[in-house]
């Protein structure tokens, strides 16, 4: 009974981690799209000045 519970617990942990990683990938894609859009719009509207929209 112990090994069965251990395998089920391991499957639950790995399934939860897989779901969390899937959600993080979607969040990363959304942030990348927003960053690219902000970069493009700022570059197009800045004229001839500094086209960076961040302050690093």
Backbone bond lengths (Angstrom), bond angles and torsions (degrees), N, CA, C in turn:
res aa  C-N    CA-C-N  psi(-1)  N-CA   C-N-CA  omega(-1)  CA-C   N-CA-C  phi
1 X - - - 1.457 - - 1.529 110.86 -
2 X 1.322 117.81 -35.17 1.460 121.49 -179.37 1.523 113.48 -63.11
3 X 1.352 118.17 -47.90 1.474 118.74 178.44 1.524 113.41 -62.09
4 X 1.338 117.07 -34.19 1.464 120.06 178.67 1.531 109.85 -65.39
5 X 1.325 116.36 -44.51 1.463 119.83 177.99 1.530 111.17 -64.17
6 X 1.318 116.44 -37.66 1.460 120.32 178.82 1.533 111.18 -64.34
7 X 1.334 116.92 -42.41 1.465 120.96 178.64 1.529 110.29 -66.16
8 X 1.329 117.14 -42.11 1.465 119.88 178.15 1.525 111.39 -64.27
9 X 1.312 117.53 -40.01 1.462 121.10 177.93 1.525 110.66 -64.97
10 X 1.313 116.45 -42.20 1.462 120.61 178.14 1.530 110.91 -63.39
11 X 1.331 117.35 -42.21 1.464 121.26 177.79 1.525 110.90 -63.30
12 X 1.319 116.94 -39.42 1.466 120.75 178.53 1.524 111.16 -65.62
13 X 1.315 117.34 -43.19 1.467 121.16 179.32 1.524 110.54 -64.43
14 X 1.328 116.80 -46.87 1.466 119.65 -179.26 1.522 111.78 -67.08
15 X 1.324 117.63 -35.80 1.462 120.82 176.80 1.515 111.35 -65.69
16 X 1.333 116.64 -41.40 1.466 120.54 177.47 1.513 111.65 -65.92
17 X 1.331 116.75 -39.85 1.461 120.16 178.38 1.525 110.39 -66.20
18 X 1.317 116.62 -39.54 1.466 119.96 178.14 1.511 111.78 -63.28
19 X 1.334 116.77 -41.20 1.468 120.56 177.99 1.522 110.50 -65.37
20 X 1.341 116.98 -42.68 1.459 120.57 179.54 1.529 110.91 -63.72
21 X 1.328 117.30 -41.50 1.467 120.25 178.27 1.521 111.14 -65.92
22 X 1.328 117.62 -36.29 1.456 121.01 177.95 1.533 109.79 -63.32
23 X 1.330 116.49 -44.46 1.464 120.60 178.70 1.529 110.33 -63.96
24 X 1.326 117.45 -41.02 1.464 120.34 179.20 1.527 111.52 -64.13
25 X 1.329 117.89 -35.72 1.467 120.21 176.42 1.524 110.51 -63.01
26 X 1.342 118.00 -42.55 1.461 120.18 179.14 1.522 111.05 -65.29
27 X 1.332 117.28 -39.59 1.466 120.30 177.27 1.525 110.28 -63.66
28 X 1.339 117.23 -41.24 1.462 120.62 179.28 1.525 110.95 -63.96
29 X 1.322 117.86 -38.46 1.464 120.60 178.92 1.526 110.84 -66.14
30 X 1.338 117.22 -42.28 1.463 120.63 178.88 1.528 110.94 -63.35
31 X 1.329 117.23 -43.67 1.465 120.69 178.93 1.525 110.60 -63.98
32 X 1.313 117.90 -40.42 1.462 121.31 178.54 1.526 111.29 -62.89
33 X 1.333 117.50 -42.11 1.465 120.96 178.63 1.528 110.24 -64.91
34 X 1.333 117.18 -44.08 1.465 119.78 178.65 1.521 111.23 -63.59
35 X 1.326 117.46 -39.83 1.461 120.85 178.51 1.523 110.55 -63.51
36 X 1.339 116.50 -44.39 1.467 120.39 -179.22 1.521 110.71 -64.82
37 X 1.333 117.74 -42.51 1.464 120.22 178.50 1.521 111.21 -63.91
38 X 1.319 117.29 -43.46 1.459 120.40 177.78 1.515 111.47 -63.03
39 X 1.307 117.25 -39.89 1.458 121.31 178.97 1.528 110.76 -64.79
40 X 1.338 116.61 -43.93 1.462 120.35 -178.81 1.522 111.78 -68.31
41 X 1.341 117.25 -45.05 1.463 119.81 -178.71 1.523 111.13 -66.94
42 X 1.313 117.03 -39.29 1.467 120.09 178.95 1.529 110.32 -68.02
43 X 1.330 116.85 -39.06 1.459 120.18 178.72 1.516 111.82 -66.85
44 X 1.339 117.36 -35.09 1.460 120.54 -178.68 1.521 111.42 -76.20
45 X 1.329 117.92 -31.15 1.464 119.88 -175.07 1.521 113.12 -95.75
46 X 1.323 118.49 -3.55 1.461 119.18 -173.91 1.518 112.67 -84.98
47 X 1.323 118.43 -10.00 1.450 119.89 -179.13 1.515 110.25 73.88
48 X 1.340 116.87 -130.33 1.450 119.88 -178.97 1.505 113.85 -100.39
49 X 1.333 117.28 3.92 1.464 120.76 -175.90 1.507 112.24 -80.92
50 X 1.319 114.19 -161.48 1.465 118.95 178.67 1.513 108.91 -70.30
51 X 1.320 117.13 124.36 1.451 121.66 -175.49 1.503 114.13 -90.84
52 X 1.338 117.87 7.11 1.464 118.87 -178.41 1.519 109.65 -84.06
53 X 1.323 116.42 134.81 1.460 120.24 178.58 1.526 111.49 -101.26
54 X 1.309 117.00 0.17 1.457 120.91 176.32 1.520 108.47 -111.89
55 X 1.330 117.64 165.68 1.459 121.26 -171.78 1.513 112.89 -113.77
56 X 1.318 120.39 29.43 1.450 119.96 179.07 1.505 108.46 -84.14
